[in-house]
Amino acid sequence: MSQQVVNEHYMLDMKSYGNKFIRRSDLTASIRLSIAVTAFMAKVNGSWGKISELAWQYMVSRTFVYLLLYKLERTSLIIFGDNRSRPAVIDQSLPYSYMLSLRMEGRCSIEAISSIMKRFGIKNSSVGSISEFLQYIGLLLPNTLSIGNEIQFVIFLCDEIFSKSIPILVTVEPNSSAILRIELADSRKAEDWKKHWKCLEKNGYYAIYLVSDEGKGICTAKKEALADIIRQADTYHAIAHQLGKWVDILEKVAYKAIEEEYNRYDRLDSARSDPVINKGIDKYIKVKKIAKEKIQLYEDYHFLYKCLIEELKIFDNNGNLRDRKQAEATITIGLDLIETLGNAKLTQVVNKVRRTMPEVLNYFDIAKSIIAELGALSIDQEALRALCLAWQCRKGVTKSKKAKAKQYWSMMERFYLELAADYLQEDYDLIKVQVDMKLDQIVQSSSLVECINSIIRPYLNSSKNHVNQGMLNLIMYYHNHRRYIGGRKREGKTPIEILTGRKQEKDWIELIFDIVEEKNLTFFACCR
């Protein structure tokens, strides 16, 4: 049968079937190889128009011919290639590796990436090419983390990040730090959050409980869509941040008053005439009285603040779970005493804290159920209490900003771990992992979202806040698949590994290239 007859037969088949794409039975493996070889020779010899000629001759698309050529090149390098020939294949994707690495790991702007690539003579380095590629990649990636058909019950740690006035809705799993969903929204109303959580459920994520700040939209959405689960108010923003910042404010005011007292004393010491001395004494007595009041206010407030923060601890000094009602009662008394200090601004802060109090200590209920589960295991109770205190001390290390405080909590953690090891002996490592995994489910604040904010913010700044969903998708994918280079808990691991418990074999750039080739097999071949 001649080629013309075959082509006419094929066209009749196309009309009868009406399909856009069908498997051509007439294009046997040998014919496909012939097409690929002819295209390859045309490429080597620089023959112009050969691809179009082959496409017309065999009634196929030019893309189909390029695909066969690409497969032939890849296969020939695997069979006949050596270590010296492999870089030729790698070079196809090298410019895109630079783009991704400089953008995500280097956090460079697109203009800076272009300048760096041009300096080293790397092709496809124009601002337009880089921007187009990054946008293309971002749109290939999802904005919701998917792990197949699995169902996971996780903690939803939710917050809103802003790019200028545009809200970005983010949900993070706190133990792994994996971003479960990130989306550019028109608003942050209850309906937006309900749709956000609905998409998470479609991808197999169900909330054990919700951790968030006091945003009106998110609180309303929780009551309507997640009414059956507990919402843990952010203790950091509700108490530690609201009240804690006033410790520094009042300390600075006290030091300023002390400085004014010293200045007045120096002026008094240099006075010579009686009228000036008498006037100086009156002013000195006045500022001295003010300084004493400011110092007293600071000391009283600082003491009450420390007492309130102590009530947020889950375990007492013996490692026993503290009583929620007792903690609430003590916090209420502490807030009442702050009001008696007679500072109007502090009273306003106290009223804000009171409004959030009903949900601030919900984590005690979560802790109670977790301790009950641990208590049911065959673990020495003294060892369990020591491990609980070590876990609490480790939280202290993380929260402390001053070196001395970090050193103290680290020392206490080592002490309790050594105590637990004495009780458990050879079972220590296994039981410690079990206990830590359970205790890590107790989340008191949404401070991790602030960390995610600090990760995302440089990308927003370098793009002058011209944010789009593709860009957010790329940020999310990079964060979930990059390896932490520090941190006691996550060093050497990727968030996706911690979340799923499965080893990530490839680098995040390789994984992105796999997605590109899956969606567009000829992308790198056509971009050479």
Rosetta blueprint (number, residue, H / E / L):
1 M L
2 S L
3 Q H
4 Q H
5 V H
6 V H
7 N H
8 E H
9 H H
10 Y H
11 M H
12 L H
13 D H
14 M H
15 K H
16 S H
17 Y H
18 G L
19 N L
20 K L
21 F L
22 I L
23 R L
24 R L
25 S L
26 D L
27 L L
28 T L
29 A H
30 S H
31 I H
32 R H
33 L H
34 S H
35 I H
36 A H
37 V H
38 T H
39 A H
40 F H
41 M H
42 A H
43 K H
44 V H
45 N H
46 G L
47 S L
48 W L
49 G L
50 K H
51 I H
52 S H
53 E H
54 L H
55 A H
56 W H
57 Q H
58 Y H
59 M L
60 V L
61 S L
62 R H
63 T H
64 F H
65 V H
66 Y H
67 L H
68 L H
69 L H
70 Y H
71 K H
72 L H
73 E H
74 R H
75 T H
76 S H
77 L H
78 I H
79 I H
80 F H
81 G L
82 D L
83 N L
84 R L
85 S L
86 R L
87 P H
88 A H
89 V H
90 I H
91 D H
92 Q H
93 S H
94 L H
95 P H
96 Y H
97 S H
98 Y H
99 M H
100 L H
101 S H
102 L H
103 R H
104 M H
105 E H
106 G L
107 R L
108 C L
109 S L
110 I H
111 E H
112 A H
113 I H
114 S H
115 S H
116 I H
117 M H
118 K H
119 R H
120 F L
121 G L
122 I L
123 K L
124 N L
125 S L
126 S L
127 V H
128 G H
129 S H
130 I H
131 S H
132 E H
133 F H
134 L H
135 Q H
136 Y H
137 I H
138 G H
139 L H
140 L H
141 L L
142 P L
143 N L
144 T E
145 L L
146 S L
147 I L
148 G L
149 N L
150 E L
151 I L
152 Q E
153 F E
154 V E
155 I E
156 F E
157 L E
158 C E
159 D E
160 E E
161 I E
162 F E
163 S E
164 K L
165 S L
166 I E
167 P E
168 I E
169 L E
170 V E
171 T E
172 V E
173 E E
174 P L
175 N L
176 S L
177 S L
178 A E
179 I E
180 L E
181 R E
182 I E
183 E E
184 L E
185 A L
186 D L
187 S L
188 R L
189 K L
190 A H
191 E H
192 D H
193 W H
194 K H
195 K H
196 H H
197 W H
198 K H
199 C H
200 L H
201 E H
202 K H
203 N L
204 G L
205 Y E
206 Y E
207 A E
208 I E
209 Y E
210 L E
211 V E
212 S E
213 D L
214 E L
215 G L
216 K H
217 G H
218 I H
219 C H
220 T H
221 A H
222 K H
223 K H
224 E H
225 A H
226 L L
227 A L
228 D L
229 I L
230 I E
231 R E
232 Q E
233 A E
234 D L
235 T H
236 Y H
237 H H
238 A H
239 I H
240 A H
241 H H
242 Q H
243 L H
244 G H
245 K H
246 W H
247 V H
248 D H
249 I H
250 L H
251 E H
252 K H
253 V H
254 A H
255 Y H
256 K H
257 A H
258 I H
259 E H
260 E H
261 E H
262 Y H
263 N H
264 R H
265 Y H
266 D H
267 R H
268 L H
269 D H
270 S H
271 A L
272 R L
273 S L
274 D H
275 P H
276 V H
277 I H
278 N H
279 K H
280 G H
281 I H
282 D H
283 K H
284 Y H
285 I H
286 K H
287 V H
288 K H
289 K H
290 I H
291 A H
292 K H
293 E H
294 K H
295 I H
296 Q H
297 L H
298 Y H
299 E H
300 D H
301 Y H
302 H H
303 F H
304 L H
305 Y H
306 K H
307 C H
308 L H
309 I H
310 E H
311 E L
312 L L
313 K L
314 I L
315 F E
316 D L
317 N L
318 N L
319 G L
320 N L
321 L E
322 R L
323 D L
324 R H
325 K H
326 Q H
327 A H
328 E H
329 A H
330 T H
331 I H
332 T H
333 I H
334 G H
335 L H
336 D H
337 L H
338 I H
339 E H
340 T L
341 L L
342 G L
343 N L
344 A H
345 K H
346 L H
347 T H
348 Q H
349 V H
350 V H
351 N H
352 K H
353 V H
354 R H
355 R H
356 T H
357 M H
358 P H
359 E H
360 V H
361 L L
362 N L
363 Y H
364 F H
365 D H
366 I H
367 A H
368 K H
369 S H
370 I H
371 I H
372 A H
373 E H
374 L H
375 G H
376 A L
377 L L
378 S L
379 I L
380 D L
381 Q H
382 E H
383 A H
384 L H
385 R H
386 A H
387 L H
388 C H
389 L H
390 A H
391 W H
392 Q H
393 C H
394 R H
395 K H
396 G H
397 V H
398 T H
399 K H
400 S L
401 K L
402 K L
403 A H
404 K H
405 A H
406 K H
407 Q H
408 Y H
409 W H
410 S H
411 M H
412 M H
413 E H
414 R H
415 F H
416 Y H
417 L H
418 E H
419 L H
420 A H
421 A H
422 D H
423 Y H
424 L H
425 Q H
426 E H
427 D H
428 Y H
429 D H
430 L H
431 I H
432 K H
433 V H
434 Q H
435 V H
436 D H
437 M H
438 K H
439 L H
440 D L
441 Q L
442 I L
443 V L
444 Q L
445 S L
446 S L
447 S H
448 L H
449 V H
450 E H
451 C H
452 I H
453 N H
454 S H
455 I H
456 I H
457 R H
458 P H
459 Y H
460 L H
461 N H
462 S H
463 S L
464 K L
465 N L
466 H L
467 V L
468 N L
469 Q H
470 G H
471 M H
472 L H
473 N H
474 L H
475 I H
476 M H
477 Y H
478 Y H
479 H H
480 N H
481 H H
482 R L
483 R L
484 Y L
485 I L
486 G L
487 G L
488 R L
489 K L
490 R L
491 E L
492 G L
493 K L
494 T L
495 P H
496 I H
497 E H
498 I H
499 L H
500 T H
501 G L
502 R L
503 K L
504 Q L
505 E L
506 K L
507 D L
508 W H
509 I H
510 E H
511 L H
512 I H
513 F H
514 D H
515 I H
516 V H
517 E H
518 E H
519 K H
520 N L
521 L L
522 T L
523 F H
524 F H
525 A H
526 C H
527 C L
528 R L
